[in-house]
Amino acid sequence: MDYTNCDSCVKSVVEKFIVRSEMGKKKYGTDLDRDDLSVLDWIHHAQEEHMDAILYLEKLKQEISKKTKLP
């Protein structure tokens, strides 16, 4: 697939996906083409990732709130 006509945001995200995929393969010795997990296993992994994302967003909200409050 040719990404040369994509905007800078798309290119940045695609590059991050590629780097993350390479990192995961190096760290875990496998990738998403694996076939040893059930559908429920994949759902469980996705839930855990989303729970982490919600925690990160909450932390960012707290940090922004601390910085925008008047003394």
N, C-alpha and C positions, 0 to 999 in steps of 0.2 A: 504494500500500500504506500502511496506517495503522500507525504505530509508537507511537501514544500509549499503548497498553497494555503495551508492552515494558518490561522492567526497565532500570535505568540503564546496565548494562554493554552490553546489546544496543544501546541508543540511542547510546552512545558509539562503539561499533564501526561502526554504520551511518553516523554522522556522519563518522568518519575515512575510511571508504570513499568517501563523497561528496566530501570535500575532496581526497583523493588522486586521484580521477578527474578533478576539475576541474584540479588541478595538472598531471597528466599530459597532459591535452588542451592546456593552455596551453604546456607545455614542449615536447611532441613534435608538436603540431598534429593529433593523432589520438587515438582511444580504442580500446577492445577490440572495437568493432564493425567494425574495419577488416578487409579481406579480402585484403590483399597478402602475408600470411605463410602459409607451409605449416604443416601439423600438426607437422612436425619443427622448424620455426622456433619455434612456440609451446612445444614441449617444451624446446628449448634455453633460451628465456627463463625458463621455470619452473625449470629446473635451476640457472641462474645466480642467480636470486632465492633459492632454497633454500640454495645454497652460502653466499651472503651471510648468510642467517639463522643458519646453523650457526656461522659465524665470530663473529657478534654474541653468540650464546649462549655460546660458548667464552670470549670476552672477559669477559662478565658472571660466569661461573663463576670465572675467575681473580681478578677484582676481589673477589668475595665471599670466596674462599679467603684472599686477602691480609688482609682485614679481620677474619676470624674466627679466624685463627691466634693462638695465645698468644705473647707476646713471649719 
